[in-house]
Amino acid sequence: MRFASPWVLLALFLIPLLLLYRQRRTPPLALGFSDLALLPVTSSLRGRFPHLPFALRVVALMLMIIALARPQAGLEKVEEINQGVAIEMVVDRSGSMGAEMEYDGRAMTRLEVVKQVFAEFVTGNRRDLKGRPADLIGLITFARYADTICPLTLAHGALSGFLDTIHLVPKESPENRTAIGDAIALATARLKTAEETLARQAGRAGKEPTAGGGDYRIKSKVIILMTDGQNNTGRHLPEEAAALAKEWGIKIYAIGVGGDEVVKVQTLLGTRMVRTGEGVDREMLSQVAASTGGIFRMADDAEALRGVYQEIDRLEKSEVESVRYIDYKEYFLPFAVAALLLLILETLLSTTLWRRLP
């Protein structure tokens, strides 16, 4: 227990002076009798406690002074100050991402596998991926156009809901194109303003800054690009967008998903896998990643994709620093309420049972 304004307690020393002043100002009235038995005196509460209202007033005054001194109780807390990585996940949702891919023994579309393993990367899977709780993570998807699905956030619980909104673009749709350059450019722009985004989120949450001038610091910025195709539309070439990312200190980790696009075809000789497209532009993705200090990897199933994420985990580590502080809770209200109740009681007694006639 401590007091936020202990100097207010000095007012308690004035109470003895108040009592002394009252005693001298009100001399005792007495009338001598040889024997009290001659008087019809009966014992009453007022007779036994003549100064009860005044005593209640003095106690109420003491409680009010204590309340003004603001008694507080402290509880030690540990706050984690994070140095995290700002990560923009950039996911291809063009029609080719509908090709089959293996996920833990099951056949799923490439897009669904990417979504599942991405969720494991963020929250952990209790096996080979530990999760990224200290990272600022955003989500961008692209086909003909790049769109921000989830802004950079530390509230990772919301990401699963955003993942459910990501769907494949139909192959016959005019939107079924692959704007890799535009997607990289958009992710780069989002990461460029990551500090401003974080400050706005903290302002809406009403958080106060802690040690070091803030409760979160961005250690590095990276783009994790996942695609199974080649850049064939958009205003920006991937190399141009990568040059901008390099200028702003942003790394690109490029992942080729599933390799070449293939489909199952029934022939007279049985089922065969036939290549239907040009597949992943390995040379371009490798060049884009290397130019920014990142890496390029291929992943043809969920296990390989997890392996790439494990590598990124090792390369992009977050740091957590524990800061101890005391969180104080105010306890002035009980004292103030008690003082008010005593004053009300003193007023009632002074106007009824302890009423004095002139």
C-alpha positions as CSV (number, residue, x, y, z in Angstrom):
1,M,0.0,0.0,0.0
2,R,1.2,3.5,-0.8
3,F,-0.2,7.0,-1.2
4,A,0.0,8.9,-4.4
5,S,-0.2,12.3,-2.5
6,P,1.3,11.5,0.9
7,W,1.7,15.2,1.8
8,V,-2.1,15.4,2.2
9,L,-1.8,13.2,5.3
10,L,-0.1,16.2,7.1
11,A,-3.7,17.5,7.5
12,L,-4.3,14.7,10.0
13,F,-2.1,16.7,12.5
14,L,-4.6,19.5,12.4
15,I,-7.3,17.3,14.0
16,P,-5.8,17.4,17.5
17,L,-5.6,21.2,17.2
18,L,-9.3,21.2,16.2
19,L,-10.2,19.1,19.3
20,L,-8.2,21.4,21.5
21,Y,-9.8,24.5,20.1
22,R,-13.3,23.0,20.5
23,Q,-12.6,22.1,24.1
24,R,-11.4,25.6,25.0
25,R,-14.2,27.3,23.1
26,T,-17.0,25.3,24.8
27,P,-16.4,25.3,28.6
28,P,-18.2,22.5,30.4
29,L,-21.6,23.3,32.0
30,A,-22.2,21.8,35.5
31,L,-24.6,22.2,38.4
32,G,-23.6,20.8,41.8
33,F,-25.9,18.4,43.7
34,S,-25.1,16.7,47.0
35,D,-26.7,13.4,45.8
36,L,-27.6,12.4,42.3
37,A,-30.2,10.1,43.7
38,L,-32.3,13.1,44.4
39,L,-32.6,13.7,40.6
40,P,-34.8,11.6,38.3
41,V,-31.9,10.7,36.0
42,T,-32.2,7.8,33.7
43,S,-29.4,6.2,31.7
44,S,-29.8,6.8,27.9
45,L,-27.6,6.4,24.8
46,R,-27.4,10.2,24.5
47,G,-26.4,10.5,28.1
48,R,-23.7,7.9,27.8
49,F,-22.3,9.2,24.4
50,P,-23.0,13.0,24.4
51,H,-20.2,13.7,21.9
52,L,-21.1,10.9,19.4
53,P,-22.1,13.2,16.5
54,F,-18.9,15.2,16.8
55,A,-16.8,12.0,17.0
56,L,-18.5,10.9,13.8
57,R,-17.6,14.2,12.1
58,V,-14.0,13.8,13.2
59,V,-13.7,10.3,11.9
60,A,-15.3,11.3,8.6
61,L,-12.8,14.1,8.3
62,M,-9.9,11.7,8.8
63,L,-11.3,9.3,6.2
64,M,-11.7,12.2,3.7
65,I,-8.1,13.2,4.2
66,I,-6.9,9.6,3.6
67,A,-9.1,9.5,0.5
68,L,-7.5,12.7,-0.8
69,A,-4.1,11.2,-0.3
70,R,-5.1,8.5,-2.8
71,P,-4.2,5.1,-1.3
72,Q,-3.0,2.7,-3.9
73,A,-2.0,-1.0,-4.0
74,G,0.7,-2.1,-6.4
75,L,0.9,-5.3,-8.4
76,E,4.1,-6.1,-10.3
77,K,3.5,-7.0,-13.9
78,V,5.8,-8.1,-16.7
79,E,5.2,-6.5,-20.1
80,E,6.8,-7.9,-23.2
81,I,8.4,-5.4,-25.5
82,N,8.6,-7.0,-29.0
83,Q,11.0,-6.4,-31.8
84,G,9.1,-8.1,-34.6
85,V,9.2,-8.5,-38.3
86,A,6.7,-6.8,-40.6
87,I,5.6,-9.4,-43.1
88,E,3.4,-9.0,-46.1
89,M,2.1,-12.4,-47.4
90,V,1.4,-12.1,-51.1
91,V,-0.7,-14.9,-52.5
92,D,-1.5,-15.8,-56.1
93,R,-5.2,-16.7,-56.6
94,S,-5.3,-17.0,-60.4
95,G,-7.0,-20.0,-61.9
96,S,-3.8,-22.1,-62.1
97,M,-3.7,-22.2,-58.3
98,G,-6.7,-24.6,-58.6
99,A,-4.4,-27.4,-59.6
100,E,-4.1,-30.3,-57.2
101,M,-1.5,-30.4,-54.5
102,E,-0.9,-32.7,-51.6
103,Y,-1.6,-31.7,-48.0
104,D,-0.9,-34.3,-45.3
105,G,-2.0,-37.1,-47.6
106,R,-5.0,-35.3,-49.0
107,A,-5.5,-33.8,-52.4
108,M,-6.3,-30.1,-52.2
109,T,-6.0,-27.1,-54.5
110,R,-2.7,-25.2,-54.4
111,L,-4.5,-22.2,-53.0
112,E,-6.1,-24.1,-50.2
113,V,-2.7,-25.7,-49.3
114,V,-1.1,-22.2,-49.3
115,K,-3.8,-20.9,-47.0
116,Q,-3.5,-23.8,-44.6
117,V,0.3,-23.7,-44.3
118,F,0.2,-19.9,-44.1
119,A,-2.1,-20.3,-41.0
120,E,0.4,-22.8,-39.5
121,F,3.3,-20.3,-40.1
122,V,1.5,-17.5,-38.3
123,T,0.0,-19.4,-35.3
124,G,2.3,-22.5,-35.2
125,N,1.4,-26.2,-35.7
126,R,3.1,-27.7,-32.5
127,R,5.6,-29.5,-34.7
128,D,8.0,-27.8,-37.0
129,L,6.5,-24.3,-37.1
130,K,6.5,-22.3,-33.8
131,G,4.3,-19.4,-35.0
132,R,5.1,-15.7,-35.4
133,P,3.2,-14.1,-32.4
134,A,5.6,-11.1,-32.3
135,D,5.3,-10.2,-36.0
136,L,3.2,-7.6,-37.8
137,I,1.5,-9.5,-40.6
138,G,-0.6,-8.4,-43.5
139,L,-2.2,-10.3,-46.4
140,I,-2.3,-9.4,-50.1
141,T,-3.8,-11.5,-53.0
142,F,-3.5,-11.0,-56.7
143,A,-4.6,-12.2,-60.1
144,R,-5.2,-9.5,-62.7
145,Y,-5.2,-6.9,-59.9
146,A,-3.5,-6.9,-56.5
147,D,-5.8,-6.3,-53.4
148,T,-5.1,-5.8,-49.7
149,I,-7.1,-8.4,-47.9
150,C,-5.8,-7.8,-44.4
151,P,-3.8,-4.7,-43.3
152,L,-0.6,-5.2,-41.3
153,T,-1.7,-6.2,-37.8
154,L,-0.6,-7.9,-34.6
155,A,-4.1,-9.3,-34.0
156,H,-3.5,-12.6,-35.7
157,G,-6.8,-14.1,-34.6
158,A,-8.5,-12.0,-37.4
159,L,-6.4,-13.5,-40.1
160,S,-8.3,-16.8,-40.3
161,G,-11.5,-14.9,-41.2
162,F,-9.7,-13.0,-44.0
163,L,-8.3,-16.3,-45.3
164,D,-11.8,-17.7,-45.7
165,T,-12.6,-14.8,-48.1
166,I,-9.9,-15.7,-50.6
167,H,-11.2,-17.7,-53.6
168,L,-9.8,-18.8,-57.0
169,V,-10.5,-16.7,-60.1
170,P,-12.3,-18.8,-62.6
171,K,-10.1,-19.8,-65.5
172,E,-12.5,-18.4,-68.1
173,S,-12.7,-15.0,-66.3
174,P,-10.9,-12.0,-67.8
175,E,-9.5,-11.5,-64.3
176,N,-7.5,-14.7,-64.6
177,R,-4.1,-13.1,-65.1
178,T,-1.0,-12.9,-63.0
179,A,0.2,-9.4,-62.0
180,I,3.2,-10.4,-59.9
181,G,4.9,-7.0,-60.4
182,D,1.8,-5.1,-59.2
183,A,1.5,-7.4,-56.1
184,I,5.1,-6.8,-55.1
185,A,4.7,-3.0,-55.6
186,L,1.6,-2.9,-53.4
187,A,3.2,-5.0,-50.7
188,T,6.3,-2.7,-50.8
189,A,4.1,0.4,-50.4
190,R,2.3,-1.2,-47.4
191,L,5.6,-2.1,-45.7
192,K,7.0,1.4,-46.4
193,T,4.3,2.9,-44.1
194,A,4.2,0.0,-41.6
195,E,5.3,2.3,-38.7
196,E,2.4,4.7,-39.4
197,T,0.0,1.8,-39.6
198,L,1.2,0.5,-36.2
199,A,1.0,4.0,-34.6
200,R,-2.6,4.3,-35.8
201,Q,-3.5,0.9,-34.4
202,A,-1.9,1.8,-31.0
203,G,-3.8,5.1,-31.0
204,R,-7.1,3.4,-31.5
205,A,-6.3,0.9,-28.7
206,G,-5.4,3.8,-26.3
207,K,-2.0,2.3,-25.5
208,E,0.6,4.3,-23.7
209,P,4.2,4.1,-24.8
210,T,6.6,2.0,-22.7
211,A,10.3,1.7,-22.2
212,G,12.3,2.5,-25.3
213,G,9.7,5.0,-26.6
214,G,7.1,2.4,-27.7
215,D,5.8,-1.1,-27.0
216,Y,6.7,-2.5,-30.4
217,R,9.6,-2.0,-32.8
218,I,9.9,-3.2,-36.4
219,K,13.1,-5.1,-36.7
220,S,12.9,-5.8,-40.4
221,K,10.4,-5.9,-43.3
222,V,9.9,-8.8,-45.7
223,I,7.6,-9.9,-48.5
224,I,6.7,-13.6,-48.8
225,L,5.5,-14.1,-52.4
226,M,3.7,-17.3,-53.4
227,T,2.9,-17.9,-57.0
228,D,2.7,-20.8,-59.5
229,G,2.8,-18.7,-62.7
230,Q,4.5,-15.9,-64.6
231,N,4.0,-12.2,-64.7
232,N,1.7,-11.5,-67.7
233,T,-0.2,-8.3,-66.9
234,G,0.0,-5.2,-64.7
235,R,1.6,-1.8,-64.7
236,H,4.8,-2.8,-63.0
237,L,7.4,-5.4,-63.9
238,P,8.5,-7.6,-61.0
239,E,12.1,-6.4,-61.5
240,E,11.0,-2.8,-61.2
241,A,9.0,-3.5,-58.0
242,A,11.9,-5.4,-56.5
243,A,14.2,-2.5,-57.2
244,L,11.9,-0.3,-55.1
245,A,11.7,-2.9,-52.4
246,K,15.5,-3.0,-52.3
247,E,15.7,0.8,-52.0
248,W,13.4,0.8,-49.0
249,G,15.2,-2.1,-47.3
250,I,12.6,-4.8,-47.9
251,K,13.5,-8.4,-48.5
252,I,11.5,-10.7,-50.8
253,Y,11.2,-14.4,-50.2
254,A,9.8,-15.9,-53.3
255,I,8.1,-19.4,-53.3
256,G,7.2,-21.2,-56.5
257,V,4.1,-23.2,-55.6
258,G,3.6,-26.6,-57.2
259,G,6.0,-26.3,-60.1
260,D,4.7,-26.5,-63.6
261,E,0.9,-26.5,-64.1
262,V,-0.3,-30.0,-64.9
263,V,-3.7,-31.7,-65.2
264,K,-4.9,-35.2,-65.2
265,V,-5.9,-36.5,-68.6
266,Q,-7.5,-39.9,-69.4
267,T,-5.9,-41.6,-72.3
268,L,-6.1,-45.1,-73.9
269,L,-3.0,-45.9,-71.8
270,G,-4.6,-44.7,-68.6
271,T,-4.4,-41.4,-66.5
272,R,-1.5,-39.2,-67.4
273,M,-0.3,-35.8,-66.1
274,V,-0.1,-33.3,-68.9
275,R,1.6,-29.9,-68.7
276,T,-0.9,-27.2,-69.7
277,G,1.1,-24.0,-69.0
278,E,4.5,-22.4,-68.7
279,G,4.6,-22.9,-65.0
280,V,6.7,-21.0,-62.5
281,D,9.1,-18.3,-63.8
282,R,12.0,-19.6,-61.8
283,E,14.6,-17.3,-63.3
284,M,12.5,-14.2,-62.6
285,L,11.6,-15.1,-59.0
286,S,15.2,-16.1,-58.2
287,Q,16.4,-12.7,-59.6
288,V,13.8,-10.7,-57.7
289,A,14.5,-12.5,-54.4
290,A,18.3,-12.3,-54.8
291,S,18.3,-8.6,-55.6
292,T,16.7,-7.8,-52.3
293,G,18.7,-10.1,-50.1
294,G,16.0,-12.8,-50.0
295,I,15.8,-16.4,-51.3
296,F,13.8,-18.3,-53.9
297,R,12.5,-21.8,-53.2
298,M,10.2,-24.3,-54.9
299,A,7.5,-26.2,-53.0
300,D,5.6,-29.0,-54.7
301,D,3.6,-30.1,-51.6
302,A,2.6,-29.0,-48.1
303,E,5.7,-30.5,-46.5
304,A,8.1,-28.7,-48.9
305,L,6.2,-25.5,-48.2
306,R,6.6,-25.9,-44.5
307,G,10.3,-26.5,-45.0
308,V,10.5,-23.1,-46.8
309,Y,8.7,-21.4,-43.9
310,Q,11.1,-23.1,-41.4
311,E,14.0,-21.6,-43.4
312,I,12.4,-18.2,-43.3
313,D,11.8,-18.6,-39.5
314,R,15.6,-19.1,-39.1
315,L,16.5,-16.2,-41.3
316,E,13.9,-13.7,-39.8
317,K,13.9,-14.0,-36.0
318,S,11.9,-11.8,-33.7
319,E,13.1,-10.7,-30.3
320,V,11.2,-10.3,-27.1
321,E,12.3,-8.3,-24.1
322,S,10.6,-8.4,-20.8
323,V,10.1,-5.2,-18.8
324,R,8.9,-5.3,-15.2
325,Y,6.7,-2.5,-13.8
326,I,4.3,-1.8,-11.0
327,D,0.6,-1.4,-11.9
328,Y,-1.2,0.6,-9.1
329,K,-4.9,0.3,-8.4
330,E,-6.7,3.2,-6.7
331,Y,-8.4,2.6,-3.3
332,F,-9.6,6.1,-2.4
333,L,-13.2,5.4,-3.2
334,P,-14.0,3.2,-0.1
335,F,-12.6,5.9,2.2
336,A,-14.5,8.6,0.5
337,V,-17.8,6.6,0.6
338,A,-17.3,5.8,4.3
339,A,-16.7,9.5,5.1
340,L,-19.8,10.5,3.3
341,L,-21.9,7.9,5.1
342,L,-20.5,9.1,8.5
343,L,-21.4,12.7,7.7
344,I,-24.9,11.7,6.7
345,L,-25.3,9.7,10.0
346,E,-23.8,12.6,12.0
347,T,-26.4,15.0,10.4
348,L,-29.3,12.7,11.1
349,L,-28.3,12.2,14.8
350,S,-27.7,16.0,15.3
351,T,-31.1,16.8,14.1
352,T,-33.0,14.0,15.9
353,L,-31.8,12.1,19.0
354,W,-28.7,14.3,19.7
355,R,-30.5,17.6,18.9
356,R,-29.5,20.4,21.1
357,L,-31.9,23.2,22.2
358,P,-30.7,26.7,22.6
